[in-house]
């Protein structure tokens, strides 16, 4: 099991945050400087990509798309399509729960009288509904521009060999049927349009909306490119138009069923994007004589008692819709979308390729880390960093909205906002570690400071009391350091102290604590160490510093920087005060200076 799998299996999002903080800390140690910021951004982006890959963000991403679509400016209605809807009032007027074959035949004849270009019949008529079967069959046989429906996808979403609900035999024989199936997401909303279902035996049917749109375009002399796997239309004096297919990871979808050929629905935001008339108005002549001339006419149910209800991106939380609702409207909207894209240049709803979305998340992570770090340095005003973060956070939905409105581009808004949150949290962890380091480290030498030494000495003293063991201390003093400062200047003196501190740190074991005691004095606390071990460490420090050969022309000891060291070791008891260890090491240092400096001396009271 990989690192990400383990995180999501055990601790979920909080586990991810913790791991990011830990790995960011390691990265900071390995790389240092600005590379640590780069590591923080990379880890935040990786965390968001992994989180997105689990599918946990899919509901939020789809809801984000819905919200952006509802906020788009209103568009003009599409005058190329008319819907003839059978509503509840029509059924009450007819005195029948469904349209009989005779009434449907009358409806079709009224429509045909206005000479439409294509008719889409969103009613199953594979079983006679008397009276009027003969009249309906006569109309079906003599109407070449009429397309009926059959259902080809089963309850489990898989295509069947042979339709689940077959179409009318007359229309099937003349190859004038299309698939009635609609694609419903896990939350009950239709966001994808079906251009072609998956292969269904020897016949491949178009979806009803796609079929009537393709027939309409064919009358204009526009047909899809037969040599391309992507539906592409070549237009005179214009660039080719493509219908971008939905793939498994298109936009916010994660492992979506992308069977067949699907496109993202891009419905207009308008009160009534497509003209809708009732059957009663049609049969009573209460419609304009040329309303349907040379148009697509979709006929279907708009009665809640008999129609299929579908919720779309324009449906609100309470499912009170402001857009398309009924199945016939979904088919009509898909047809309108295809026509608008091909004939009017309306931008299609599409997304970036998955690799480009990952690159965008990475770019935002690195950019936000860099910006926040510049606005809020480690000891800067936190308000500056917060303002920068809010500015970026506001820009993300604004850019997402603009890209959707002007280009039809669905950007990963939710992962981008999540990336901002992760980078902010990761920077917060790093900043807290920086504050902690500043409170524990000496600012010049990066060794532990005096406060940490005092705390560690107390802790180790109590530990040695509980389980008697020796505790050793080395006190170091740079020889004639005041003269060094006077000769070389304070900047060079600071560099000298840093190099001395590095020599001390490199000469001590990981169990020892090296700290700056004050000025040019340093200490090394060695738990569970004997006098001999402490003296060996002191001599190693002195020899390492001598090997550096740092020039010191004002020294009375040598022409290079040297150091004097005092060593003390004892086993703590209740009768000995804790300060005795420091006092004895200090006396050892005094003895080293008295003996000529550049040496280590062990505290030996009789000889001092």
Secondary structure, 3 states (H helix, E strand, C coil): CCHHHHHHHHCHHHHHHHHHHHHHHHHHHHHCCHHHHHHHHHHHHHHHHHHHHCCCCHHHHHHHHHHHHHCCCCCCCCCCEEEEEECHHHHHHHCCCCCCHHHHHHHHHHHHCCCCCEEEECCCCCCCCCCCHHHHHHHHHCCCCEEEEEECECCCCCECCCCCECCCHHHHHCCCEEECCCECCCCCEECEEEEECCCECCECCEEHHHHHHHHHHHHCCCCECCCCCCCEECCCCCCCEECCCCCCCCCCCCCCCCCCEEEECCCCCCCCCCEEEEHHHHHCCCCCCCCCCCCEEEEEECCCCCCCECEECCECCCCCECCCCEHHHHHHHHHHHHHHHHHHCCCCCEECCHHHHHHHHHHHHHHHHHHHHHHCCCCCCHHHHHHHHHHHHHHHHHHHHHHHHHHCEECCHHHHHHHHHHHHHHHHHHHHHHHHHHHHECCCCCCECHHHHHHHHHHHHHHHHHCCCEEEEEEEEECCHHHHHHHHCHHHHHHHHHHHHHHHHHHCCCCCEEEEEECCEEEEEEECCCHHHHHHHHHHHHHHHHHHCCECCCCCCCCECCEEEEEEEEECCCCCCCHHHHHHHHHHHHHHHHCCCCCEEECCHHHC
